[in-house]
Structure formats: C-alpha cells, structure tokens
Amino acid sequence: MDRRFTAFLVDRVLGWGLGAAAAAGVWLVSDDVLMAVLAFAGVVVLVGLVLAIVLGTTGRTPGKALAGLRVVRRSTGRPIGVLPAIGRALALGVAGLPTVGLGWATLAWTAAMDPDRQRRALHDRIGDAVVVDARPRPEPLAEEEVARPQQVVNLTAMRLLPSPVLDTPTPTPTPTPTPTPTPTPTPAPAPTPPPAPAPTPPPAPAPAPGAHRATPAQPAQPAAPLAPAAEQTRVRPPTGSSAGAGAGAAPAVPPPALRWRVEFDTGEAFEVEGLALVGRRPEARPGEPVRHVVPLRSSDMSLSKTHAQFQVAPDGALVVMDRGSTNGSYVVRQGMSRSLTPGRPSTLLAGDVVRFGDRSMRVEQA
C-alpha cells in the first residue's frame, strides 16, 4: 500500500506541477485570474489523459515505474487498455478534489479490506485490473547455503593441541610353555637272598633326583605391560548385571511416520512423498531431487515460474518455503494470514491453507 500511495503522489505532483506552471504563465501574461484557473484545470486534465493512455497501453505511469508497480488485467496479465484506464482516471479525479480527499481515503480502505488479499480497490474493478509487483528479484540462495554457517578453522589452536593417541591394541606376549622334566630311571635293587620265601615288593623309586625334578619351580613369566586406562575400559567384558540389563532392555520403537496430503483449488490432490515444486512452470535446480512438479495456471500472472516448494522434514513435519516469488506466499491458519519469508522454511499444520498468488492449497493428514 505504501508503494501505491507513493506512485499516486508522484503522478499527482507531476500533473499539478505542470498545471501550476501553466497557470502562473497565463497569469503573468494576461493578469486574468479566471484564465489562470482554466489553464491550470486544462493542463491537469490533459496530463491525466496522457497518463491514462500510457497506463492503458503499457501498464505503467511515471509514479508506478518509480515504485516498481504495474497495472494489468487479472485474466490475461496484459495492460487493461485505453478505455478502462480512462475510466480509472475519472474515478480517481472524482474521488479527489470534489470530496476533499475523502474519496481517496475510501478507495484506500477498500483496497486494504479486499477479501481476495490482492489489494484491489473499487476503481480497480474497472477493466478487471490488479496492481502487481514488477521489481526484479534475485534468485534465492540454495537451502544448504542459507542454513549452513561458515566454518572457520583456527590453525594456531590446532597446532597447540596434543597429538591424538592411536587406539591400537597392545600385543600380549605369548606365554612360554613350561618344560616337562623327563624322569630319570631308578637303578634296579640288589637281588634278595634265596632263603626268603616270599618275593619282596619293589621298593619305591629313590626320591633324590627324580622326585625333585618331577615338580620343578616354574620360571617367572615376564609381566605384560599395562595398557592405558581407556583401553582397559574398552576391552573389559561387561559384568553380569550390566549384561543382564542390556539383554533385558527392548529396543526403542520409532513413532509412526506422519503422512501428509495436499489439495489445490484446481482439484488436484496427492500425498506428499518428497520435494514438491509449485509455480507456472516449475523447474528444479541442478541436482535437486524433486518428487512432485505442480504447474498451476494463474489468471492474473501472480504466480512466479517456480513460486514455492514444500516437503516432509526428517522429523515428519510438512514444511513450505517461498522461493523468491514476485507476489509472495501466505499461510492462512484459523483465519489469520501470515506471509512467508523467501528462503526460510515454515512448518505447516493440518487444516492450514497456503496461498500461492491467486491459487491456494489445503493441508491435511493422510
């Protein structure tokens, strides 16, 4: 609204300024006040007629070109024509000086209360006109470039950090097998005298050399080097209580994924399964994994080529983002409208209505 008022003010200052200059010239030459007033009125009407013809053929006036606006027909997106433009100029003229500006205030109020949210005043109904933003907008940055901050590496701090300890297992020495001593044969005892009737049982082996070598002291094994505390913690088997707790705990069951369904005012409806692009002729960026392409017709050229996008986030929420459209995107929630910031995702809820220019989309859970 502020830019429309600026354009209106520039056009009025232009017409009134030229009229005042003509009236001053006539008054200086003829010294006739009536002629000066007639000269002022005639020049103002002539300038208004010229501006109406320019508006009807190009859609712009000096004020609208300065403010980056354009007047086009809703159904075709082209200039409204000379006759409807002259009708608009007459309506603005009648609402001006004869009503002491009250008519202009009324027209501005009707534009602000437009139920279609296109800021159309009563005089815009002549010729089915609509005022659109004609300023060029730069291509928004990719989502990765917008969301990811720049990372700064402090090389001085990295040089001061200690070298990382490699997590390599300490080799355990293989124990040396204990040698088993070979028993020394015991010498045969002397034969017993013949008078003995019963044979003498064989005596026990001599304890001196054989018995001592049968159980020799095992040599001391070299102690294994101690591993670092962190490595001992890593390789130590879990205790019975912790193992039982880990075995008894059931794995967490992920919540069921939300499914979203969208329905456009054109009758097209589908379940969102990936990235979706909306516009007059949507085109994906290089390498962009697009699942749905939704081309929509716009009666007033309020839809951009690639107007907006929406997709299901990793947490299951449905998010929408305006991709730098000319006329913007709006989310209507419980009767309240909120505009989307280009390049910034916004979460949608079930029952929301998203307006892309003169088109709308309703969000529901599948």
BAPA-133101 format. One record per residue (C-alpha): x, y, z; residue number from 1. Coordinates in steps of 0.25 Angstrom, whole numbers, plus 2048, in hexadecimal, padded with zeros to 3 digits. Each point is the difference from the previous one (the first is absolute). Layout:
! BAPA-133101
ATOM    px    py    pz   seq
ATOM     X     Y     Z   NUM
...
! end
This chain:
! BAPA-133101
ATOM    px    py    pz   seq
ATOM   800   800   800     1
ATOM   80B   80A   803     2
ATOM   806   7FE   7F2     3
ATOM   7F2   802   7FA     4
ATOM   7FF   80D   807     5
ATOM   80E   804   7FC     6
ATOM   7FD   7FE   7F1     7
ATOM   7F2   807   802     8
ATOM   807   80C   806     9
ATOM   80B   801   7F6    10
ATOM   7F5   800   7F4    11
ATOM   7F8   80B   807    12
ATOM   80C   809   803    13
ATOM   804   7FE   7F1    14
ATOM   7F2   804   7FB    15
ATOM   7FE   80B   80B    16
ATOM   80E   806   7FE    17
ATOM   7FE   801   7F1    18
ATOM   7F3   806   802    19
ATOM   805   80A   80A    20
ATOM   80B   804   7F7    21
ATOM   7F6   803   7F4    22
ATOM   7F7   808   809    23
ATOM   80C   808   805    24
ATOM   804   803   7F2    25
ATOM   7F2   804   7FC    26
ATOM   7FE   809   80C    27
ATOM   80D   807   7FD    28
ATOM   7FD   803   7F2    29
ATOM   7F1   803   801    30
ATOM   7FE   804   80F    31
ATOM   7F3   7F8   7FF    32
ATOM   7FD   7F7   80C    33
ATOM   7F5   7F9   7F8    34
ATOM   809   7FC   7F5    35
ATOM   80A   7FC   809    36
ATOM   7F7   7F6   807    37
ATOM   7FB   7FB   7F3    38
ATOM   80E   7FE   7FB    39
ATOM   803   7F8   80D    40
ATOM   7F4   7F7   7FE    41
ATOM   802   7FE   7F2    42
ATOM   80F   7FC   802    43
ATOM   7FC   7F7   80B    44
ATOM   7F5   7F9   7F8    45
ATOM   80A   7FF   7F4    46
ATOM   80B   7FA   808    47
ATOM   7F6   7F6   806    48
ATOM   7FB   7FC   7F3    49
ATOM   80E   7FD   7FB    50
ATOM   804   7F8   80C    51
ATOM   7F3   7F8   7FE    52
ATOM   804   7FD   7F2    53
ATOM   80E   7FC   804    54
ATOM   7FA   7F7   80C    55
ATOM   7F6   7F9   7F6    56
ATOM   80B   7FC   7F6    57
ATOM   80C   7FD   809    58
ATOM   7FA   7FE   80E    59
ATOM   809   80B   806    60
ATOM   801   80F   803    61
ATOM   80C   808   805    62
ATOM   7FC   7FD   80E    63
ATOM   7FD   7F1   7FE    64
ATOM   80D   7FE   7F9    65
ATOM   807   807   80B    66
ATOM   7FA   7F8   80B    67
ATOM   802   7F3   7F8    68
ATOM   7F1   7FD   7FD    69
ATOM   7F7   7FD   7F4    70
ATOM   7F1   7FF   7FD    71
ATOM   7FC   7F4   7F8    72
ATOM   7F3   7F9   7FE    73
ATOM   7FD   7F4   809    74
ATOM   7FC   7F6   7F5    75
ATOM   80B   803   7F6    76
ATOM   80C   806   808    77
ATOM   801   80B   7F5    78
ATOM   7FD   80F   800    79
ATOM   7F1   803   803    80
ATOM   7FE   809   7F3    81
ATOM   7FE   80F   7FE    82
ATOM   7F1   801   803    83
ATOM   800   7F9   80E    84
ATOM   80D   808   803    85
ATOM   7F8   80D   7FD    86
ATOM   7F5   7FB   809    87
ATOM   809   7FD   80B    88
ATOM   806   80F   7FF    89
ATOM   7F2   806   800    90
ATOM   7FD   7F8   80D    91
ATOM   80C   805   806    92
ATOM   7FD   80E   7FC    93
ATOM   7F2   800   805    94
ATOM   805   7FA   80E    95
ATOM   80A   80B   801    96
ATOM   7FE   80F   800    97
ATOM   7F1   800   801    98
ATOM   7FF   7F7   80C    99
ATOM   80C   807   807   100
ATOM   808   7F3   800   101
ATOM   7F6   7F7   807   102
ATOM   7FD   7F9   7F3   103
ATOM   80F   7FC   7FF   104
ATOM   800   7FB   80F   105
ATOM   7F3   7F8   7FC   106
ATOM   807   7F9   7F5   107
ATOM   80D   7FD   808   108
ATOM   7F7   7FA   80B   109
ATOM   7F9   7F7   7F5   110
ATOM   80E   7FB   7FB   111
ATOM   804   7FD   80E   112
ATOM   7F4   7F8   803   113
ATOM   800   7F8   7F3   114
ATOM   7FB   7F2   803   115
ATOM   809   7FA   7F6   116
ATOM   80C   806   806   117
ATOM   804   806   7F3   118
ATOM   7FF   80E   805   119
ATOM   7F5   804   7F5   120
ATOM   7F9   80D   802   121
ATOM   7F2   804   7FA   122
ATOM   807   807   7F5   123
ATOM   808   7F3   7FD   124
ATOM   7F3   7F9   7FC   125
ATOM   7FF   808   7F4   126
ATOM   807   7F8   7F5   127
ATOM   802   7F4   80A   128
ATOM   80D   807   804   129
ATOM   80A   7FB   80A   130
ATOM   80D   807   805   131
ATOM   80C   7F7   800   132
ATOM   80F   801   804   133
ATOM   809   802   7F4   134
ATOM   80D   801   807   135
ATOM   80A   7F5   7FC   136
ATOM   805   7F7   80C   137
ATOM   80D   7F9   801   138
ATOM   800   7F0   800   139
ATOM   800   7FC   80E   140
ATOM   80C   7F8   806   141
ATOM   7FF   7F1   801   142
ATOM   7FB   7FA   80D   143
ATOM   80D   7FB   803   144
ATOM   807   80D   7FF   145
ATOM   7F5   807   808   146
ATOM   800   7F6   80B   147
ATOM   80E   7FC   802   148
ATOM   809   80B   807   149
ATOM   80E   802   7FB   150
ATOM   80B   7F8   807   151
ATOM   80D   807   805   152
ATOM   80C   7F7   803   153
ATOM   809   805   80A   154
ATOM   80E   7FB   7FC   155
ATOM   807   805   80C   156
ATOM   7F7   7F9   809   157
ATOM   802   7F3   7F8   158
ATOM   80F   801   801   159
ATOM   7FF   802   80F   160
ATOM   7F8   7F3   802   161
ATOM   807   7F3   804   162
ATOM   801   7F5   7F6   163
ATOM   7F5   7F6   801   164
ATOM   802   7F3   806   165
ATOM   7FE   7F5   7F6   166
ATOM   7F6   7F5   805   167
ATOM   809   7F4   7FD   168
ATOM   7FF   7F4   809   169
ATOM   80D   7FC   808   170
ATOM   806   7F3   7FB   171
ATOM   7FF   7F5   80B   172
ATOM   80D   7F8   801   173
ATOM   7FE   7F1   7FD   174
ATOM   803   7F8   80D   175
ATOM   80C   7F7   7FF   176
ATOM   7FC   7F2   802   177
ATOM   805   7FA   80D   178
ATOM   80A   7F4   7FD   179
ATOM   7FC   7F3   806   180
ATOM   80C   7F9   806   181
ATOM   803   7F1   7FC   182
ATOM   800   7F7   80C   183
ATOM   80E   7F9   802   184
ATOM   7FF   7F1   800   185
ATOM   802   7FA   80E   186
ATOM   80B   7F6   801   187
ATOM   7FC   7F1   802   188
ATOM   801   7FC   80F   189
ATOM   809   7F4   804   190
ATOM   7FA   7F2   800   191
ATOM   7FB   7FB   80D   192
ATOM   806   7F4   806   193
ATOM   7FA   7F2   7FC   194
ATOM   7FB   7FC   80E   195
ATOM   7F5   80B   800   196
ATOM   7F3   7F8   7FC   197
ATOM   7F8   80C   7FB   198
ATOM   805   80A   7F6   199
ATOM   803   80D   805   200
ATOM   7F7   80B   7FA   201
ATOM   808   80A   7F7   202
ATOM   805   80C   808   203
ATOM   7FB   80E   7FE   204
ATOM   808   808   7F6   205
ATOM   80C   807   806   206
ATOM   7FB   80E   804   207
ATOM   80C   808   7FE   208
ATOM   802   803   7F1   209
ATOM   7F3   7FC   7FA   210
ATOM   7F6   806   80A   211
ATOM   806   80D   800   212
ATOM   800   801   7F1   213
ATOM   7F2   7FC   7FF   214
ATOM   7FA   80D   806   215
ATOM   80A   80B   7FD   216
ATOM   7FD   80E   803   217
ATOM   7FA   807   7F3   218
ATOM   808   80B   7FB   219
ATOM   7FB   80E   803   220
ATOM   7F8   806   7F3   221
ATOM   803   80E   7FC   222
ATOM   7F5   809   804   223
ATOM   7F7   805   7F5   224
ATOM   801   80F   7FE   225
ATOM   7F5   808   806   226
ATOM   7F6   806   7F5   227
ATOM   7FB   80E   802   228
ATOM   7F4   801   809   229
ATOM   7F7   804   7F4   230
ATOM   804   7F3   7F8   231
ATOM   7FE   7F8   80D   232
ATOM   7F2   805   801   233
ATOM   7FD   7FD   7F1   234
ATOM   804   7F2   800   235
ATOM   7FB   7FC   80E   236
ATOM   7F4   7F7   7FE   237
ATOM   7F3   805   806   238
ATOM   7FC   7FB   80E   239
ATOM   7F4   7F7   802   240
ATOM   7F7   80B   805   241
ATOM   802   809   7F4   242
ATOM   800   7F5   7F6   243
ATOM   7F2   7FB   806   244
ATOM   7FB   80E   7FF   245
ATOM   805   802   7F2   246
ATOM   7FA   7F3   7FC   247
ATOM   7F2   803   807   248
ATOM   7FE   80E   7FA   249
ATOM   7F8   800   7F4   250
ATOM   804   808   7F4   251
ATOM   7F8   80E   7FF   252
ATOM   7F5   7FF   7F6   253
ATOM   800   80C   7F7   254
ATOM   7F3   808   7FF   255
ATOM   7F8   7FE   7F4   256
ATOM   803   80A   7F5   257
ATOM   7F6   80B   7FC   258
ATOM   7FA   800   7F3   259
ATOM   7FB   80D   7F9   260
ATOM   7F6   802   7F5   261
ATOM   7FE   80D   7F9   262
ATOM   7F5   805   7F7   263
ATOM   800   80C   7F7   264
ATOM   7F4   809   7FC   265
ATOM   802   7FA   7F2   266
ATOM   7FB   7F3   805   267
ATOM   80E   7F9   7FF   268
ATOM   804   7F8   80D   269
ATOM   80B   7F7   804   270
ATOM   807   7FA   80C   271
ATOM   80E   807   802   272
ATOM   80B   7F6   7FE   273
ATOM   80C   809   7FD   274
ATOM   804   80E   7FC   275
ATOM   7F4   807   7F8   276
ATOM   802   80D   7F8   277
ATOM   7F4   809   7FD   278
ATOM   7FF   80B   7F5   279
ATOM   7FC   804   7F2   280
ATOM   80B   7F7   7FA   281
ATOM   808   7FB   80C   282
ATOM   80F   7FC   7FD   283
ATOM   809   7F9   80A   284
ATOM   80E   805   802   285
ATOM   80C   7F7   7FC   286
ATOM   801   7F3   808   287
ATOM   7F3   803   808   288
ATOM   7F8   7F3   803   289
ATOM   7F2   805   7FC   290
ATOM   7F5   7F6   802   291
ATOM   7F3   808   7FC   292
ATOM   7FF   80C   7F6   293
ATOM   7F3   807   801   294
ATOM   7FE   80A   7F4   295
ATOM   7F4   80A   803   296
ATOM   7F9   809   7F7   297
ATOM   7FF   80F   805   298
ATOM   7F5   809   7FB   299
ATOM   807   80D   805   300
ATOM   80F   7FC   7FE   301
ATOM   802   800   80F   302
ATOM   807   7F2   800   303
ATOM   80F   800   7FD   304
ATOM   807   7F6   7F7   305
ATOM   805   7F8   80C   306
ATOM   7F8   806   80B   307
ATOM   802   7F7   80D   308
ATOM   803   7F3   805   309
ATOM   7FC   7F6   80B   310
ATOM   804   7F3   805   311
ATOM   800   7F7   80C   312
ATOM   80B   802   80A   313
ATOM   808   7F5   807   314
ATOM   7F8   802   80C   315
ATOM   7F3   7FD   7F9   316
ATOM   7FB   80F   7FF   317
ATOM   7FC   806   7F3   318
ATOM   808   80D   7FD   319
ATOM   7FD   80A   7F5   320
ATOM   80A   80B   7FB   321
ATOM   7FE   80B   7F6   322
ATOM   80B   800   7F5   323
ATOM   801   80F   7FE   324
ATOM   7F2   802   7F9   325
ATOM   7FC   80D   7FA   326
ATOM   7F3   801   808   327
ATOM   803   7F8   80C   328
ATOM   7FA   7F4   807   329
ATOM   7F6   800   80C   330
ATOM   7FC   7F6   80B   331
ATOM   7F2   801   805   332
ATOM   7FE   7FA   80E   333
ATOM   7F3   801   807   334
ATOM   7FC   80C   7F8   335
ATOM   80D   807   802   336
ATOM   809   803   7F5   337
ATOM   810   800   801   338
ATOM   809   803   7F4   339
ATOM   80C   7F6   7FE   340
ATOM   80E   806   800   341
ATOM   807   7FC   7F3   342
ATOM   80B   7F5   802   343
ATOM   7FB   7FD   80E   344
ATOM   7F8   7F3   803   345
ATOM   7F3   800   808   346
ATOM   7F9   7F5   806   347
ATOM   7F2   7FC   7FC   348
ATOM   7F5   7FA   808   349
ATOM   7F4   7F8   7FD   350
ATOM   7F5   80A   7FB   351
ATOM   809   80B   7FB   352
ATOM   7FE   807   7F3   353
ATOM   80C   805   7F8   354
ATOM   7FD   80A   7F5   355
ATOM   80A   801   7F4   356
ATOM   7FC   80C   7F9   357
ATOM   7F1   7FE   7FC   358
ATOM   801   7F1   803   359
ATOM   7FE   7F9   80D   360
ATOM   804   7F3   806   361
ATOM   7FA   7F9   80C   362
ATOM   808   7F7   809   363
ATOM   7FA   7F3   807   364
ATOM   806   7F4   806   365
ATOM   7FF   7F3   7F8   366
! end
